[in-house]
Amino acid sequence: MSEYYNSKIMSINRLRVNTEGEGITTLVAFWGCKLKCKYCINPQCSEEETYRVSASPRELIQFLSIDDIYFVSTGGGVVFGGGEPLLQDEYILEVCKLIPEKWQIRIETSLNVSWENIEKLIPYIDKWIVDIKDGNPAIYKKYTRIDGKKVYKNMLMLNEAVGKEKIEIRIPRIPEFNNEEDVAKSVEQYKDLGEIEVFDYIVNKGEWQIE
């Protein structure tokens, strides 16, 4: 492992089947996120004591390559997630430059970053999986504790740059934060910008899961 690449990799999960699109994928999850979501799936991404791996882009590719045959034969590849992977845009860019053409490259993001973080990766990403939380800025801020006004603006620019077919938009029903009417408004707002998936957060005794 390299000492001079602060890649902030939180975990690497191999052999995921049809969880972030077609085929077998490996999820590379990065530490760090600006949002403070009530029902965060990876709260450790904001904890300082969370273990992080530093690896050069070439070292990461060497590790990912052990699953090359699965990626190529199933139409899968690498998924960057987190946390918010776009906070590590420079590192991801260097990794993308080394990824074989036959691998799919996908990214899971809130899109709540500066456009500069997004723009440099556009030539490389095959699928953008965007969790918008809610299209209503007041609901968004109440749930995440962060302003979300740049999300819609970034989505408009991303759609113009890559086209609707490369964008999957995830809209959750969030207990105590939005309702069916709110979700319907979000769907209406984003329906022309990507493929829409509506899903539920199921909260049980302080924990939650996606249904």
trRosetta pair geometry for C-beta under 8 A, 3 or more apart (Angstrom, degrees):
i j d omega theta_ij theta_ji phi_ij phi_ji
1 53 6.6 -113 -130 -171 139 87
1 54 5.8 103 168 81 111 71
1 55 5.3 -76 -135 -91 83 72
1 59 6.6 127 -115 166 48 162
2 5 4.6 51 90 17 127 104
2 54 6.1 -106 77 134 70 95
2 55 6.0 99 23 -150 92 30
2 56 4.1 77 -15 -39 150 93
2 59 6.1 -165 -16 -7 103 145
3 54 6.9 66 -123 107 25 141
4 56 7.7 26 70 -82 83 97
5 54 5.4 154 86 -179 72 91
5 55 6.3 -47 87 94 131 22
5 56 4.7 158 -14 -90 150 53
5 57 7.3 -161 -133 -22 154 63
5 59 8.0 -179 46 31 149 123
5 91 7.0 113 -170 -124 103 113
6 54 5.7 -43 -112 -115 35 117
7 30 7.7 -111 154 -119 71 100
7 52 7.8 -178 81 168 68 102
7 53 6.8 -26 74 101 113 69
7 54 5.3 142 22 -135 88 51
7 55 5.5 -40 17 45 153 63
7 56 7.9 -153 -48 -80 128 15
7 60 7.2 167 -147 -56 164 132
7 88 6.9 64 -166 -158 55 138
7 91 5.2 148 -124 -163 74 151
8 30 5.4 57 108 -163 96 88
8 31 4.4 -113 177 48 98 99
8 32 6.0 11 161 -9 149 118
8 52 5.0 -36 -139 -159 48 137
8 54 7.7 26 -40 -88 37 72
8 88 6.0 -149 58 -86 115 131
8 91 7.9 167 33 19 89 165
9 12 6.6 7 171 -50 127 94
9 28 6.1 -58 -133 -172 109 93
9 29 7.2 98 -165 74 66 50
9 30 6.1 -58 -107 -102 44 62
9 31 7.5 52 108 -6 4 89
9 52 6.2 129 59 -165 45 73
9 53 4.4 -38 70 61 107 95
9 54 7.5 170 20 -78 93 25
9 55 6.5 -7 7 20 140 105
9 60 7.5 165 -65 -105 151 122
10 29 4.7 -62 63 109 105 94
10 30 6.0 113 -2 -168 97 12
10 31 4.3 131 -66 -58 105 78
10 42 7.5 94 118 178 157 133
10 44 6.9 139 -166 110 131 106
10 45 6.0 -59 -75 -104 165 77
10 50 6.0 -12 -133 152 103 128
10 51 7.6 113 -149 83 56 61
10 52 6.1 -39 -89 -105 53 75
10 53 8.0 -154 -59 15 8 84
10 82 7.0 101 14 -139 133 64
10 83 6.3 139 -10 -9 143 130
11 27 7.7 17 102 104 92 97
11 29 4.7 8 54 50 84 116
12 26 6.4 6 -176 175 89 108
12 27 7.2 170 -153 86 42 56
12 28 5.5 -4 -110 -107 82 67
12 29 7.4 -159 -76 21 36 76
12 53 7.7 -40 -18 37 108 149
12 63 7.1 3 167 131 170 136
13 16 6.1 57 122 -49 104 115
13 26 6.7 169 84 -159 48 60
13 27 4.4 1 54 52 102 102
13 29 7.2 39 -1 -13 103 111
14 26 4.9 -14 -110 -111 59 98
14 67 6.1 -179 -152 -55 110 145
15 24 5.9 -27 -137 -162 49 114
15 26 7.5 26 -19 -85 38 75
15 67 7.0 -151 -65 -118 71 138
15 70 7.0 -58 -105 174 74 170
16 19 4.6 -68 168 26 112 129
16 20 6.9 38 118 10 136 95
16 24 6.8 137 67 -159 46 57
16 25 4.8 -39 67 67 103 83
16 26 6.9 148 14 -94 99 25
16 27 5.9 46 -12 -20 150 102
16 79 7.6 -53 61 21 143 133
17 23 7.9 -102 -140 147 55 25
17 24 5.8 -23 -95 -99 66 71
18 21 7.4 -113 -142 103 48 23
18 22 6.7 -7 -108 -127 76 30
18 23 7.2 118 -71 29 62 19
19 25 6.9 -121 51 47 91 120
19 27 7.9 -52 89 -50 130 124
20 25 5.7 -71 53 56 105 165
20 27 7.1 120 -7 -86 143 103
20 79 4.6 63 83 -103 159 153
20 81 7.8 -132 -90 -56 153 126
20 106 5.5 165 140 106 118 150
20 108 6.6 -90 -128 -56 131 113
20 127 7.7 155 154 97 89 134
20 129 6.1 -93 -155 -32 97 160
21 25 7.3 81 61 -47 88 143
21 76 7.8 147 95 -121 92 68
21 79 7.9 162 28 -85 107 119
21 104 7.1 -123 106 134 139 152
21 106 5.8 -180 14 -80 140 158
21 127 5.5 115 -70 63 154 172
21 129 7.6 -132 -37 -63 105 124
21 168 7.6 -157 -73 -21 99 151
22 74 7.2 -172 149 149 82 81
22 75 4.6 -21 123 104 122 120
22 76 6.6 -140 112 -78 64 64
22 104 7.5 106 69 -12 92 168
23 70 7.8 137 175 152 97 76
23 71 6.9 74 153 -143 134 44
23 74 3.5 136 -139 124 90 96
23 75 4.1 -159 -53 76 132 65
23 76 2.8 -152 124 -52 113 79
23 77 7.1 53 94 -6 136 63
23 104 6.9 131 51 20 140 134
24 67 6.9 -129 124 177 120 123
24 70 4.2 -56 79 160 145 113
24 71 6.5 -107 81 -78 90 45
24 74 4.7 82 7 57 86 154
24 76 4.2 -133 63 9 45 163
25 71 7.5 76 -103 -107 47 86
25 76 4.5 -139 -63 -171 65 113
25 77 6.0 -5 -117 64 84 40
25 78 6.7 147 -161 -103 87 13
25 79 5.0 47 165 -15 136 109
25 104 7.6 -64 -100 74 104 109
25 106 7.2 -34 -133 36 146 124
26 64 5.7 -165 62 -132 154 91
26 67 6.0 144 -44 47 122 152
26 71 8.0 -51 -1 -74 97 112
26 77 7.8 -79 30 144 79 32
26 78 5.7 -25 65 -113 90 66
26 79 7.1 -175 86 26 40 77
27 79 4.8 -28 -105 74 68 108
27 81 5.4 -17 -165 21 105 123
28 60 7.2 45 -120 -165 148 127
28 64 7.8 -46 -57 -82 122 121
28 78 6.4 4 -2 -169 113 102
28 79 7.1 171 23 83 68 52
28 80 5.5 -26 70 -108 98 61
28 81 7.2 146 76 29 46 69
28 85 7.9 87 97 -114 87 127
29 42 6.8 -154 -173 -129 139 162
29 45 7.4 -103 162 -91 107 114
29 81 4.9 -30 -103 84 75 89
29 82 5.4 142 -165 -100 72 31
29 83 6.3 121 176 25 82 98
29 85 7.8 -107 -143 -73 39 100
30 45 7.6 64 103 -141 50 112
30 80 7.0 13 -14 -172 113 90
30 81 7.3 179 16 94 75 37
30 82 4.4 -37 60 -97 76 104
30 83 4.8 -108 89 82 68 137
30 84 7.4 -63 82 77 111 35
30 85 4.8 120 22 -107 128 65
30 87 7.1 -171 121 62 135 95
30 88 4.9 -133 -148 3 159 142
31 44 8.0 -73 -117 127 90 78
31 45 5.4 -178 -139 -150 50 66
31 50 5.7 167 -117 96 123 130
31 52 5.1 -64 -7 -95 145 119
31 82 7.1 -160 -53 -149 7 98
31 83 5.5 164 -153 -69 12 156
32 45 6.3 -81 22 170 20 91
32 46 7.4 87 -125 -94 26 56
32 82 6.8 -54 65 -164 63 136
32 83 5.1 66 60 -158 48 130
32 84 6.3 -78 110 48 78 84
32 87 4.9 -114 116 87 127 152
32 88 7.3 127 54 -41 133 97
33 40 8.0 155 82 -141 157 132
33 45 5.1 54 -8 119 114 124
33 46 5.7 -73 49 -67 94 97
33 82 6.0 156 -69 131 103 122
33 83 4.5 -149 -50 -143 98 61
33 84 4.4 124 -115 -11 72 96
33 87 7.4 -147 -91 -11 37 142
33 110 7.8 90 -154 -1 104 134
34 84 6.3 -8 10 1 80 156
34 87 7.5 157 -29 -74 93 128
34 112 6.4 -128 68 109 126 113
34 113 7.7 155 3 -85 136 74
34 146 5.7 100 134 -120 96 161
35 40 7.8 160 109 -99 101 113
35 84 7.2 120 9 -52 97 123
35 110 6.0 129 -27 -59 141 172
35 112 6.6 91 -56 61 108 147
35 144 4.3 -58 -151 -159 101 111
35 145 7.4 128 -163 52 57 78
35 146 5.2 -109 -108 20 61 137
36 40 7.8 -71 -169 -53 34 131
36 46 7.4 75 -104 -101 73 171
36 144 6.1 112 52 177 56 52
36 145 4.2 -23 60 46 116 127
36 146 6.6 129 16 -27 82 99
37 40 4.5 129 71 -74 99 81
37 133 7.3 -146 -110 -106 116 123
37 143 6.1 5 -136 150 73 87
37 144 5.2 -22 -82 -107 69 69
38 143 5.7 -87 1 -156 107 67
38 174 7.6 108 56 -177 121 122
38 176 7.7 -103 127 78 166 121
38 177 7.1 180 24 -52 144 135
39 174 7.0 -172 25 -144 127 97
39 175 8.0 79 -39 43 146 93
39 201 5.3 101 98 -168 160 144
39 203 6.5 -104 -101 -90 136 103
39 208 4.3 4 -158 26 124 156
40 43 4.6 115 87 -75 123 72
40 45 7.7 -129 168 36 130 107
40 46 7.8 -25 166 4 170 121
41 208 7.9 -90 -87 85 68 100
41 210 7.6 -8 -93 -32 129 109
42 45 4.6 56 122 -21 108 112
42 82 6.9 -161 77 140 150 46
42 83 6.3 -79 100 -29 136 59
43 46 6.5 -61 -174 36 55 99
43 47 6.9 56 135 -30 76 109
44 47 5.0 -56 -146 27 51 119
44 50 4.5 123 169 -99 94 127
45 50 6.9 -21 -97 3 22 177
45 82 5.5 97 -137 165 147 82
45 83 3.6 -170 -159 -68 138 87
45 84 7.9 126 155 -1 141 61
46 83 7.8 157 -51 -102 65 87
47 50 4.7 109 78 -32 91 100
55 59 4.1 -130 -175 93 98 122
55 60 4.8 124 110 -58 127 83
55 63 7.4 -28 -172 -2 162 135
56 59 4.5 97 51 4 79 104
56 60 7.1 -144 90 -5 42 84
57 60 5.7 -56 -150 35 32 111
57 61 6.4 32 155 -18 66 105
57 91 6.9 -176 -72 -171 96 69
57 94 4.2 -126 -56 122 154 103
57 95 4.4 -149 -139 -79 99 61
57 97 7.5 28 161 52 153 95
57 98 5.7 141 146 10 111 139
58 61 5.7 -51 -147 36 34 112
58 62 6.5 40 152 -23 64 103
58 98 6.3 -158 -94 -127 61 166
59 62 5.7 -51 -150 31 32 115
59 63 6.7 30 152 -16 63 103
60 63 5.8 -57 -155 36 34 109
60 64 6.3 29 152 -16 69 109
60 95 5.8 -36 81 -117 137 117
61 64 5.6 -56 -142 41 33 110
61 65 6.2 46 156 -37 65 105
61 95 6.6 173 -57 -150 94 78
61 98 4.7 -86 -65 121 156 126
61 99 6.7 -147 -115 -84 110 56
62 65 5.8 -49 -151 20 27 120
63 66 6.7 -37 -179 -1 41 108
64 67 6.6 -66 179 40 55 98
64 68 7.9 91 128 -63 71 73
64 78 6.0 -6 -151 -87 146 119
64 99 8.0 -32 96 -115 149 89
65 68 5.0 5 -163 -45 63 111
67 70 4.6 -45 -176 40 87 117
67 71 5.8 93 123 -27 88 96
68 71 5.7 -58 -147 36 32 111
68 72 6.1 21 162 -13 68 111
68 100 7.1 52 -133 24 109 150
68 103 7.7 -80 -129 -70 69 110
69 72 6.1 -59 -142 41 27 106
69 73 6.0 14 165 -9 64 117
70 73 6.3 -63 -136 44 23 101
70 74 5.9 -10 175 9 63 120
70 76 6.5 -23 133 53 83 129
71 74 6.9 -85 -143 49 15 89
71 76 4.8 -106 -127 82 57 82
71 77 4.8 80 -152 -88 115 51
71 78 7.7 -3 -116 -33 138 67
71 102 7.1 117 119 117 102 90
71 103 4.8 -8 160 -113 142 86
71 104 7.3 -158 -168 22 97 76
72 102 4.8 20 -112 139 94 132
72 103 7.3 -60 -68 -74 69 62
75 104 6.5 45 166 -28 61 130
76 103 7.7 -25 108 -148 54 72
76 104 6.1 -106 174 36 23 115
77 99 7.6 65 -168 -176 117 130
77 103 3.7 121 -127 179 109 80
77 104 3.5 -172 12 55 134 62
77 105 5.9 -83 131 -61 140 41
77 106 7.0 130 78 -2 106 88
77 126 7.6 77 51 30 152 139
78 99 6.5 -110 20 -123 137 136
78 103 6.0 36 -2 160 91 129
78 104 7.5 -173 32 89 55 57
78 105 5.7 -4 66 -115 94 66
78 106 7.3 -178 96 33 49 69
79 106 4.6 -21 -109 76 80 101
79 107 7.0 165 -163 -89 61 28
79 108 6.4 38 173 -15 108 100
79 129 7.9 1 -149 18 113 135
80 85 4.1 121 148 -159 104 162
80 92 5.6 34 -117 -124 162 130
80 105 7.7 16 -8 -174 102 85
80 106 7.3 -171 23 96 67 50
80 107 4.5 -12 61 -114 100 82
80 108 7.1 -161 93 26 53 68
81 85 5.9 -92 -124 -39 5 122
81 107 7.4 167 -72 -160 54 51
81 108 4.1 14 -108 49 94 119
82 85 4.8 -170 -30 -47 114 66
82 87 7.7 83 -105 29 169 107
82 108 7.4 -163 20 85 69 96
83 87 7.3 -84 159 33 109 124
84 87 4.9 79 96 -13 100 107
84 109 6.4 68 -151 -139 74 76
84 110 6.0 -54 -109 20 108 105
84 112 7.4 -81 -123 62 142 85
84 113 6.7 152 165 -57 132 118
85 88 5.8 -66 -169 45 55 101
85 89 7.9 102 136 -73 69 58
85 92 6.3 78 165 -68 104 146
85 107 5.8 -133 74 -154 141 102
85 108 7.1 96 3 63 123 64
85 109 6.2 -91 46 -84 92 93
86 89 5.3 21 -165 -67 59 100
86 92 7.8 -63 -107 22 41 151
86 107 7.4 83 -60 170 87 138
86 109 5.3 54 -21 -129 117 133
86 111 7.6 73 -2 -106 158 35
86 113 4.5 -148 110 12 127 161
86 117 4.5 89 166 146 102 123
86 118 6.3 -6 -143 -75 138 67
86 121 7.6 -117 -118 8 88 148
87 113 6.7 -151 -69 -108 63 133
87 117 7.2 -16 -86 -143 30 145
88 91 4.6 -39 172 44 96 117
88 92 5.6 103 110 -26 87 98
89 92 5.7 -58 -141 41 31 110
89 93 6.1 40 157 -28 65 104
89 113 7.8 157 -43 145 127 154
89 116 7.9 149 89 121 164 69
89 117 4.3 -166 -39 -156 151 74
89 118 7.6 -91 -113 -55 139 26
89 120 6.1 102 162 60 118 120
89 121 6.2 -114 -150 -37 95 118
90 93 5.6 -49 -151 28 29 117
90 94 6.9 26 153 -15 61 102
90 120 7.9 13 -91 95 53 156
91 94 6.0 -57 -157 34 34 108
91 95 6.6 32 148 -17 66 105
92 95 5.5 -54 -149 37 37 113
92 96 6.1 41 152 -24 69 104
92 107 7.7 57 -171 -102 152 127
92 121 6.3 0 109 -101 118 128
93 96 5.7 -53 -147 33 29 113
93 97 6.8 35 153 -25 61 102
93 120 5.5 -29 -94 133 135 117
93 121 6.1 -118 -86 -84 82 79
93 124 7.4 161 -129 9 57 152
94 97 5.8 -47 -154 25 34 116
94 98 7.3 19 153 -8 60 107
95 98 6.1 -73 -163 41 36 103
95 99 6.6 46 147 -42 72 101
96 99 5.5 -41 -145 10 39 118
96 105 6.1 62 -122 -139 97 162
96 121 6.7 144 -23 -137 163 83
96 124 3.8 34 179 -175 140 159
96 125 7.7 -59 -118 -58 142 64
97 124 7.7 -75 -60 -95 49 140
99 103 5.3 -101 174 66 105 129
99 105 6.0 99 104 -72 166 120
99 124 7.6 102 43 -166 127 115
100 103 5.2 94 68 -4 83 102
104 126 4.8 -94 -157 56 81 154
104 127 7.0 18 174 4 115 109
105 124 5.6 -32 84 151 157 86
105 125 5.5 -108 110 -119 103 45
105 126 5.2 122 54 4 65 94
105 127 7.9 175 95 28 47 70
106 125 6.9 85 -121 -162 27 86
106 126 6.2 -57 -71 66 68 88
106 127 4.2 -13 -115 66 97 101
106 128 7.7 -168 -156 -73 68 22
106 129 6.2 40 174 -11 109 109
107 121 7.2 39 -28 145 159 148
107 125 5.4 -49 2 -130 115 130
107 127 7.6 175 26 91 58 61
107 128 6.0 -14 63 -119 94 60
107 129 6.7 -169 91 31 43 80
108 129 4.6 -29 -102 80 68 114
108 131 7.1 33 -177 -14 89 106
109 113 7.6 -64 -173 3 122 118
109 128 6.9 -46 35 -163 113 87
109 129 7.2 125 20 76 65 61
109 130 5.9 -27 75 -108 78 68
109 131 7.5 -169 95 24 29 80
110 113 7.8 113 74 -22 86 84
110 130 7.2 86 -148 -159 17 72
110 131 5.6 -46 -99 71 64 88
110 132 7.5 123 -159 -104 64 31
110 133 7.2 21 -142 -24 104 105
110 151 6.9 -70 153 -109 78 118
111 118 7.1 36 -139 -88 78 136
111 128 7.9 60 -76 174 112 122
111 130 5.0 9 -25 -138 123 116
111 132 7.3 -17 39 -95 119 75
111 150 7.9 -152 133 115 80 84
111 151 5.1 99 92 -139 103 75
111 154 4.8 179 169 98 107 136
111 155 6.1 67 145 -63 163 80
111 158 7.2 -85 -132 -20 131 150
112 144 7.9 143 -23 158 173 162
112 146 6.7 96 159 118 151 131
112 148 5.9 -68 -104 -125 125 71
112 150 6.2 112 -140 72 61 102
112 151 5.3 -30 -80 -74 80 95
112 154 7.8 -162 -88 18 31 149
113 117 4.2 -54 135 57 130 148
113 118 6.6 147 79 -41 108 91
113 150 7.8 -137 57 111 19 135
113 154 7.6 85 57 -104 62 160
114 117 5.1 106 65 -5 76 99
114 118 7.7 -154 101 1 48 87
114 150 7.8 -49 -99 176 36 156
115 118 5.5 -62 -157 41 45 111
115 119 5.7 47 152 -34 79 108
115 150 7.9 -130 -46 -176 81 115
115 153 8.0 -77 -68 121 114 102
115 154 5.9 -166 -92 -111 80 90
115 157 6.3 -2 -130 83 124 160
116 119 5.9 -46 -131 27 30 114
116 120 7.0 29 174 -19 60 103
117 120 7.5 -69 -167 26 19 102
117 121 7.9 -4 151 0 53 115
118 121 6.4 -85 -169 41 36 102
118 122 7.0 55 147 -54 74 92
118 154 6.2 134 -16 -161 163 115
118 157 7.8 111 96 96 141 116
118 158 6.4 -79 167 -84 141 107
119 122 5.8 -30 -161 -13 39 118
119 161 7.7 -146 -124 -113 71 166
121 124 5.5 -75 -168 49 64 106
121 125 5.3 49 145 -27 100 114
122 125 6.6 -59 -126 31 25 102
122 158 7.6 -160 -104 -133 108 74
122 161 5.3 -60 -144 146 145 135
122 162 6.1 -144 -154 -63 96 108
125 128 5.9 63 137 -66 136 81
125 162 7.6 -39 82 -112 99 154
125 166 7.4 108 114 173 88 122
126 166 6.8 -134 169 -139 38 102
127 166 5.9 -146 -108 -165 44 66
127 167 7.7 162 -161 -88 59 22
127 168 6.4 19 -179 -3 104 108
128 158 6.4 -89 80 173 175 138
128 162 7.0 113 -6 72 126 159
128 166 6.0 58 11 136 91 86
128 167 4.9 -18 67 -111 105 70
128 168 7.0 -180 89 29 53 66
128 194 7.6 -93 81 -115 100 146
129 168 4.8 -11 -112 68 68 111
129 170 6.7 34 177 -20 84 116
130 155 6.8 138 150 -102 169 105
130 167 6.5 -9 4 -165 119 95
130 168 6.9 163 22 84 70 54
130 169 5.3 -22 70 -111 101 63
130 170 6.7 -176 88 20 45 80
130 194 7.1 102 34 52 118 168
131 170 4.6 -29 -101 71 66 115
131 172 7.3 17 -158 -18 99 108
132 135 6.4 21 138 -70 132 66
132 140 7.9 -61 159 -105 72 120
132 148 7.9 105 -173 -179 72 135
132 151 5.8 131 -139 159 86 138
132 152 8.0 67 -147 -73 127 69
132 155 7.4 2 -95 -65 124 145
132 169 6.1 4 -13 -165 119 97
132 170 7.1 166 11 70 72 58
132 171 6.2 -16 53 -93 104 74
132 186 6.8 168 96 -167 128 122
132 190 6.6 -162 -2 -73 166 157
133 139 7.6 -178 135 118 100 93
133 140 5.2 107 96 -123 128 81
133 143 5.7 176 -174 86 126 141
133 144 6.0 -58 -107 -42 168 119
133 148 6.8 -116 55 -107 130 158
133 172 6.9 -30 -133 38 38 104
133 174 7.3 8 -165 -38 74 146
134 139 4.2 -48 94 102 151 125
134 140 5.2 -150 64 -66 86 74
134 143 6.8 111 10 9 117 144
134 171 7.4 86 -100 -153 48 87
134 172 7.9 -76 -59 61 77 75
134 174 7.1 -90 -48 15 116 128
134 177 7.1 -151 -27 137 146 110
134 178 5.1 172 -102 -64 140 147
134 182 6.0 -13 -150 159 124 117
134 183 7.7 -82 -121 -89 90 54
134 186 5.6 -108 -154 -77 55 139
135 140 7.7 -78 140 -49 2 117
135 152 6.9 75 -144 -79 84 119
135 171 7.8 -17 -27 -123 94 118
135 182 8.0 177 46 177 83 76
135 185 6.1 -140 66 117 125 87
135 186 3.7 168 -2 -114 110 76
135 189 4.4 130 -152 50 160 153
135 190 6.5 -150 -81 -28 127 106
136 139 4.1 64 80 15 110 110
136 140 6.4 180 86 -15 54 86
136 178 7.4 154 32 -107 124 115
136 182 6.0 -68 -5 -149 133 103
136 185 6.8 50 -52 97 100 134
136 186 7.3 -83 -14 -69 76 94
137 140 5.4 -54 -142 37 32 117
137 141 6.2 27 162 -17 67 106
137 147 7.2 6 -165 -156 104 71
137 148 5.7 -167 -129 63 68 91
137 149 5.7 21 -117 -77 129 76
138 141 6.1 -56 -147 37 27 105
138 142 6.3 28 154 -19 62 109
139 142 5.7 -57 -146 37 31 112
139 143 6.2 22 159 -14 66 111
139 177 5.8 110 -164 167 95 90
139 178 5.3 57 -163 -76 148 100
139 182 6.2 98 -62 -159 167 141
140 143 6.1 -67 -150 41 24 104
140 144 5.9 -17 169 16 66 116
140 146 8.0 -66 144 79 90 67
140 147 7.8 58 107 -165 113 29
140 148 3.6 -70 144 19 146 147
140 151 7.4 -148 -147 17 156 144
141 144 6.5 -69 -125 56 25 85
141 145 6.8 54 -178 -121 60 14
141 146 6.6 -135 -125 75 66 26
141 147 5.8 5 -96 -96 112 44
141 148 6.3 -141 -58 1 69 94
142 145 7.8 13 -167 -70 14 51
142 177 6.2 173 100 -137 113 98
143 174 6.0 19 -118 137 140 164
143 177 4.7 56 -81 -147 109 152
143 178 7.9 -31 -54 -24 137 98
144 148 6.6 95 43 -58 142 114
147 150 7.7 74 118 0 94 88
148 151 4.8 -14 179 -3 88 124
148 152 8.0 78 139 -13 87 85
149 152 7.2 -57 -172 30 42 99
149 153 7.1 30 144 -6 69 114
150 153 5.3 -64 -153 47 48 114
150 154 5.6 50 151 -25 79 107
151 154 5.9 -60 -149 38 25 109
151 155 6.3 27 153 -22 63 108
152 155 5.5 -52 -146 34 33 115
152 156 6.6 38 154 -22 64 100
152 189 7.2 -58 -121 160 124 123
152 190 8.0 -120 -120 -84 86 92
153 156 5.9 -50 -153 30 32 112
153 157 6.7 23 153 -10 63 106
154 157 5.8 -60 -150 41 34 107
154 158 6.0 34 153 -21 69 109
155 158 5.6 -53 -140 38 31 111
155 159 6.2 35 158 -21 65 106
155 167 7.7 108 -152 -161 87 151
155 169 7.7 50 -139 -101 133 122
155 190 6.9 -48 157 -126 156 100
155 193 5.3 46 157 168 109 152
155 194 7.7 -95 -163 -9 107 120
156 159 5.9 -54 -149 35 26 112
156 160 6.6 25 153 -17 61 107
156 193 7.0 -79 -90 -113 47 130
157 160 5.7 -54 -149 37 33 112
157 161 6.2 28 154 -18 66 111
158 161 5.7 -62 -147 39 31 109
158 162 6.0 -20 173 20 70 110
158 167 6.5 112 125 -89 115 133
158 193 8.0 70 77 -178 93 109
159 162 7.1 -77 -127 53 20 76
159 163 7.0 38 -169 -135 56 8
159 164 6.1 25 -147 -76 99 63
159 167 6.3 -55 -93 -5 77 157
159 192 7.9 71 -167 119 156 72
159 193 4.4 -92 -77 -148 146 82
159 194 6.7 -121 -97 -47 104 85
162 166 4.3 -83 146 64 117 142
162 167 6.8 122 87 -44 118 97
163 166 5.6 85 71 9 81 101
163 167 7.8 -170 99 -3 45 98
164 167 6.0 -79 -154 41 38 105
164 192 7.1 -85 -98 168 134 48
164 193 6.4 -171 -111 175 88 20
164 194 5.4 -167 -155 -92 69 39
164 195 7.3 114 162 -35 88 64
165 195 7.8 49 -130 -32 37 106
166 194 7.9 -73 78 -120 46 100
167 193 6.3 -56 99 142 151 73
167 194 3.1 -90 107 -106 105 124
167 195 6.9 165 95 19 60 71
168 194 5.9 -156 -84 162 12 121
168 195 5.0 -28 -112 68 67 101
168 197 6.4 17 179 -4 99 115
169 190 5.1 -162 162 150 166 137
169 193 6.6 71 -49 89 143 97
169 194 4.3 125 -23 80 102 121
169 195 6.8 170 20 78 76 43
169 196 5.3 -28 71 -104 102 60
169 197 7.0 170 84 25 49 71
170 197 5.1 -22 -108 71 67 104
170 199 6.7 -23 -162 18 95 113
171 183 6.0 126 144 -151 119 85
171 186 5.0 156 -140 115 134 132
171 187 6.2 -136 42 -70 169 75
171 190 7.2 170 -62 49 125 142
171 196 6.4 -8 5 -162 118 96
171 197 7.1 165 25 84 71 49
171 198 5.0 -29 75 -103 98 71
171 199 7.7 140 76 21 50 65
172 198 7.6 147 -101 -159 21 56
172 199 5.7 -36 -110 74 69 78
172 200 7.0 108 -160 -128 79 14
172 201 5.4 48 179 -30 128 99
172 210 7.8 -91 -115 -120 116 95
173 178 6.6 -129 -144 85 51 99
173 179 7.9 31 -148 -142 95 21
173 180 7.5 0 -117 -82 120 57
173 183 5.7 -29 -88 -70 80 143
173 198 7.0 55 -32 177 92 95
173 199 7.2 -135 15 104 83 33
173 200 4.9 -22 55 -110 111 66
173 201 6.6 -149 85 20 61 74
174 177 4.0 -21 104 56 116 120
174 178 5.2 67 45 25 91 93
174 201 5.3 33 -115 25 57 134
175 201 6.2 -118 2 88 88 103
175 203 4.9 -101 40 7 147 128
178 182 3.7 -124 -162 90 101 147
178 183 6.0 119 136 -50 124 77
178 186 7.9 13 -170 -20 157 132
179 182 5.2 101 48 10 59 103
179 183 7.2 -116 107 -4 32 92
180 183 5.6 -54 -146 37 33 112
180 184 6.2 36 155 -22 66 105
181 184 5.7 -52 -147 35 31 113
181 185 6.6 32 153 -20 63 104
182 185 5.8 -55 -153 34 32 111
182 186 6.6 31 150 -19 65 104
183 186 5.6 -54 -152 35 35 112
183 187 6.4 37 150 -21 67 103
183 198 6.1 81 179 -139 126 125
184 187 5.6 -50 -148 34 33 113
184 188 6.4 35 153 -19 64 105
185 188 5.6 -53 -148 36 32 113
185 189 6.3 35 152 -22 64 107
186 189 5.6 -55 -148 35 32 114
186 190 6.2 -2 164 6 67 114
187 190 6.6 -77 -141 51 23 89
187 191 5.6 47 163 -64 66 101
187 196 5.7 75 -135 -162 87 157
187 198 6.7 -29 -78 -66 120 122
188 191 6.0 -26 -131 -9 22 119
190 193 5.1 -74 -164 41 66 116
190 194 6.8 -30 165 41 99 90
190 196 6.5 127 101 -94 105 108
191 196 5.9 -36 -111 -37 65 137
199 210 5.7 20 146 -167 135 99
199 211 6.6 172 -176 74 91 54
200 210 7.2 139 78 -158 55 52
200 211 4.5 -15 65 54 108 105
201 208 5.1 1 -179 -177 95 135
201 209 7.7 150 -157 73 55 27
201 210 6.6 -38 -101 -98 53 58
202 208 6.1 153 78 -156 47 73
202 209 5.2 -21 60 61 102 78
202 210 7.4 154 13 -112 89 8
202 211 5.1 69 -28 -25 122 117
203 206 7.6 26 -176 -86 94 6
203 207 7.3 160 -154 86 57 34
203 208 4.6 -31 -97 -93 62 98
204 207 5.7 -28 70 68 75 83
204 208 7.0 140 18 -96 68 43
204 209 7.5 -8 15 8 113 97
